[in-house]
Amino acid sequence: MALILLVTPLIASCDADKQDDGRLSIVCTIFPEYDWIVQILADHADEVNLTMLLDNGVDLHSYQPSAADILTISTCDVFVYIGGESDSWVKDALEGVTNKDMLVVDIMTVLSDALKEEEIIEGMEGEEEEEEEESPEYDEHVWLSLKNAAVVCEKLGQTLGKADPDNAADYAANAAAYIALIDALGTRYEEAICAAGKDTLVFCDRFPFRYLVEDYSLNYYAAFIGCSAETEASFETIAFLANKIDELSLKYVLTIDNSNVNIASTIIASTKSKDAEILVLDSLQSITAQDIEDGTSYLEIMEENLEVIKKALS
């Protein structure tokens, strides 16, 4: 990171003319932010330079910016990032910005009142012991809550209005219309989950959906926390989750996108019936530029997730 910050001014001085085409420049880290901004820009989307840094399916937790990424951030007008532990590189990146008028949106700061600390629940693999943290470690998967998405979109609408005052009224109207769609989908979640036959989900995988399940008072069990780097579950975890599936008579277990299903298969094989089906709930962490070109959207994936949850709770 130090080397990148050292060379960035040199790159910037050579490429300044190429970077500045007079259009508003917006940089975001992951897909949910990108799509929210696209919806709020609406008819003005072609009038800005919008960049999504994690556009090749790389996981948020393992991403490190390149020198080109740092330059893109340094010269942009608006920068949007999650603000969790995985974004620890951002502090250094922002210290070397060349655009001192940049507007920065730290999403976890916007959602400060709604943040939840990471938790280890019964049956879950614990992380390796580390030095005690001075401050709480919050779950960073805030975008998987529709309620959080509505709050952030309101903030993004205001921020775009500050960056581009001439179109502020359009951004405010677009944000309001999009938030109405988010709220409508949230109502569908509430109705479907209230009508479901069960109220517990079992994840044979990492669990980044805590905000989502708590929005609708669902119970859950999982092999690992959402940010875990673990790939192998202990015998105790496998046995615990298998017993829960039997105890609750669950017909379905869950994994997340791009996950190895070996753990899920082992857990199912350890149940009495051995016939549970594996369903995939999309965490929106592996969306690529090609997916965007193909028309993938935040609300579309959250609608698909609703159908998965309805089936899992049947």
BELURKA-V344465 format. One record per helix or strand of 3 or more residues. SS is the DSSP state (hx for helix, st for strand). FROM is the first residue (numbers start at 1). TO is the last residue. Records with the same first field share a line. If there is no record, write none. Layout:
SS->FROM-TO ; FROM-TO
//
This chain:
hx->2-19 ; 31-47 ; 60-62 ; 67-74 ; 85-87 ; 90-95 ; 107-110 ; 112-114 ; 142-144 ; 146-163 ; 165-195 ; 210-215 ; 235-248 ; 262-269 ; 289-293 ; 298-312
st->24-28 ; 48-52 ; 78-81 ; 103-106 ; 200-207 ; 219-225 ; 252-256 ; 277-281
//
